[in-house]
Amino acid sequence: MTSSASASTTEQPASAGAHPAPATGRTASRFTSTDIALIAVFAALIAGFAMTPPIPVGSLGVPITLQTLVIGLTGLTLGPLRGFLAALLYVVLGLIGLPIFAGFSGGLGVLAGPTAGYLIAFPIFALLAGVVAGWAVKRLTGGKLWAVLFGGGLLASFLSIHPLGILGISVNAGIPLSAAFLADLPFWPGDVVKNLVAASLALLIHRAFPTILVRR
């Protein structure tokens, strides 16, 4: 009886020491299959909207498309990391040759064109919009949430899409920054409308799927 009791006593620390193992397993898995699926689905969504007929603006060959609407929606829906990765996946797939950019273009050659800056800005836009959503969705509801999603998404666009787009136009078209700025101006009203729609759609998605921002 004594030896049995002592064996039981000595086994308890080993059992207690086993508790940290599940925690290690949780931290080792950075993404679940749901995370990966959402990243892939939104990357495909961006590519799909890039196939809509572009509207030519000016003489530099930079068209108005619906891509920025979906990229803003991606960040506002998935949050910063997954939104960034979804937009980055889209850009990388286009750069390796898939014809998924506006006008069914693709390949590294687009980096020498006037749209290069806008393409580079896409993942940054999604990241910044995701930061806004990650903060707002946890704290706000209703009209206040929509207003922050709209205002934050618009600010994210003007901090990423337009500065890098202007720089890309200036460098690749060989014109001064002032002229590139004027070439970018026609896109501003459309961006306001697209961010308004993106915020409205994101609000509907968060109401339907309240935990979509939660990475499990």
N, C-alpha and C positions, 0 to 999 in steps of 0.2 A: 504494500500500500504506500509506503514511504517513497520508494523509487518511482512509483507511478505519479505521485504528486509532484515530486521534484522535476520529472520529465515534463509534466504539464507546465510547471513554472518556467522552465528554461525555454519552452517553445513560444511563450507569449511575446518576448521582445522581438523575435524574428517575425512574428505576425504583425506586430506594430510597425516594424521597420519597413514593411511592404507597402504602406500607405502612399509614400511619395511616387511610386511607379505610375499610377494612373495620371497624375498631374504631368509627368514627363511626357506621357503619350499624347496628352491634349495639346501641349505646346509644340510638339514636333510636327503636328499636322497643321500647316498654315492655312490651307484651303480645303473645303469640303467639295464633294461632287456638285453640290448646289451652287457654290461660289463659281466654280469653273464653268458650269452650264450658263449661269447668268452672264458671265464675261463673254462667252462665245455668242450667246443670243444677241446681246446688245452690240457686239462688234458686227454681227451679220445685219442687224437692223440699220446701223450706220451705213454699211455698204449698200443695203437695199435703197435707202433714201438718196444715196449718191447717184443712183441710176435714174432718178427723176430728171426730166429735161432741164438743163441749166439755162438760166437767163443771162445772156451776155450783157456786160456793163462796160462801157468805155472801150478803148482800143488796146488795152494791155492783155486781154484774154483771161481776166479773172471773173468768173460767172457768179451769179447768185444761185445758191443751192439750198437744200433743206438739211444739209449735213450738220450745220451748227445747231439747229433745233434739236436733232437727235443726240448730239454729243452733250448738249446742256441737259437734256432729259436723262441721259446715261449717268452723269455725275449726280444729279439731283435725286436719282432713284437708287443707285448702287452705293453711293458714298465715295469718298476720295480714292481709296486704293483700288477697289474693283472697277470704279468708273475710269480711273487712269489706265488700268490694264486693258479694259475693253477698247478704249480709243487707241491705245498704243498698238494693240493687236491688229486693229483695222489698218493703221498707218504702215506697220511693218509688212503686212500681207500685200498691201499695195506697192510698197517699195521693192519687194522681191519679184514683182512682175504681174501679180493678179490685176486684171483690168477693173478695179473697184473704185477708182477715183472718179471724180466728175468727168462726164464725157467718155466713160469707159476707158480711161487712161490708167497707166501703171508703170512701174519700173523706176529706177534711180534717176532717169532723165527728168522727171518732174521737179527734182530739186534744183534744176537749172532754170526752171520757169518761174513766172510771177506768182504762182500759188504756193511756192515752197514754204514761205513763212507761215501761211495759214495752216498747212498740213502739220508742220512742226508744233504749232500751238494747240492742236486738237487735244492731245493728252493732258496738257497743262490746264486747258479750259475745263475738262472733265474733272480733274483733280480739285481745282479751286471751287467749282460748283458743288462737288461732293463734300468739301469741308463745310460749306454753308448748310447743306442738307443735314450733315451729321450733327451739327449744333442745333438747328432749328427744329427738326422733327422730334427731338427729345423734349423740347421745352414749349412749343407753340402748337396751336390748333386753329382750324378754320381760316378766317380771313387773314389773321396775323401770320399764320404759317405761309399762306400763299404769297403775301406781300414780301416776306423775307426771302422766299424761294425765287420770286421774280426779281427783286432788287439785287439779291446776292448773285443770281445767275447772270444778270446783266452786267454787274460790276466785274464778275469773273471774265466775261467776254471782253470787256474793254481793258482789262489788265493783261490779257493774253493774246486773243485772236487778233485784235487790231494793231497793237504795237509790233508783234512779230510779222503780221501780214504786211504792214507798211515797210518794215525793214527788208523783207523779202522782195517786195516790189522794187524798192530803191536799189538793192544790190543787183538783182538779176535783170532788171530793165535798164539799169545804168542811168537813173534819173535822181535828182535831189530828193531828200526826205520830204521837203515841202510839197513837191509835185506828187510823191507817193501818198502823202497824207490826203491830198485832194482826190486822188484816185480811189482811196479807201472810203471817202465820205458817203458815196451812194449806198454803201452797205449798212450804215448806221440805222436808218429807219426800219429796215427789214430785221435787223438784230433785235430791236425792241419788240417787234411783233413775235419773232420766233422765241424769245425768252419768255414772253407772256404766255404763249401756248405751252412751252416746255414746263413752266411752273404749274400751269393748270393741270396738265397731264400727270405730272409728278404727284400733285396733291391727290388726284383720284387714285393713283397707284398705291400711295401710302395709306389711304383710307381702306382700300380693298385688301392690301397685304401689309398690315401694321408692322410686321417683323422683317420686312425685306431688307432693311438696313443692318440687321443683326447678322454678323458672321458667326455661324455655329461651328 
